[in-house]
Amino acid sequence: AQSVSQHNHHVILSEAASLELGCNYSYGGTVNLFWYVQYPGQHLQLLLKYFSGDPLVKGIKGFEAEFIKSKFSFNLRKPSVQWSDTAEYFCAVKDFGNEKLTFGTGTRLTIIP
Amino acid sequence: DTAVSQTPKYLVTQMGNDKSIKCEQNLGHDTMYWYKQDSKKFLKIMFSYNNKELIINETVPNRFSPKSPDKAHLNLHINSLELGDSAVYFCASRSSGSAYEQYFGPGTRLTVT
């Protein structure tokens, strides 16, 4: 069964710092990859997704992620974070032909003004 | 207009009671889901319906019973509530197209005392 690892449980950064959140998945077949964000007290929103093509995917709010198939990774990046990026970030993986979306355990990001 | 709505937003009840959570989406989507988010923010799929048919049924106690009266609604009924059922329950939906993006509701925070 597919599993998703997010090794950073809680990341604390100052504003303007660069961000990279790790995401690794276990099953190496064809996958679709997603990053969702959950702002405090709100529902999950899609940040970006990878289906095929260019492995560098750009999403909303200046976020991007790179799919590295050989490393089973889909890390999320942002060159300069803002206080408003404080949230919980979830990586999710969908195996081809499977309806199910498997989520990682999430990374809590705290930005210090 | 709210795309995916859930009622109630908060639910506090005692052990042994039976309760229902309702979900409605106005996006015209074919597939709907229920997820459970535990106290550590881990999101796990419980059920999925496509056109009123059950397509995903994860290992969930049979005290949980989903019901989909039509494509726009997916309700969750829980019998004999236990302390461990306390969590945030999220409903989600997605279209049948290739752009596999799930839209999440605001969540229902269930507290069992």
Contacts between the chains, C-beta under 8 A, distances in Angstrom:
chain1	res1	chain2	res2	distance
A	32	B	100	5.9
A	34	B	101	7.9
A	36	B	104	7.9
A	38	B	41	7.9
A	42	B	106	7.2
A	43	B	4	7.8
A	43	B	90	6.8
A	43	B	104	4.4
A	43	B	105	5.9
A	43	B	106	4.7
A	43	B	107	5.8
A	44	B	43	7.8
A	44	B	90	7.0
A	44	B	92	7.9
A	44	B	104	4.3
A	45	B	104	7.5
A	46	B	101	5.6
A	46	B	102	7.7
A	49	B	100	7.7
A	49	B	101	6.6
A	51	B	98	7.8
A	51	B	99	8.0
A	51	B	100	7.7
A	88	B	41	5.8
A	90	B	43	6.5
A	94	B	100	6.1
A	99	B	31	7.4
A	99	B	48	5.9
A	99	B	50	7.7
A	99	B	55	5.8
A	99	B	56	5.8
A	100	B	45	5.9
A	100	B	48	7.5
A	100	B	56	5.8
A	101	B	45	6.7
A	101	B	102	6.4
A	102	B	45	7.9
A	103	B	42	7.4
A	103	B	43	4.3
A	103	B	44	7.4
A	105	B	40	7.0
A	105	B	41	7.2
A	105	B	42	5.2
A	106	B	41	4.6
A	106	B	42	7.1
A	106	B	43	7.5
A	108	B	41	7.6
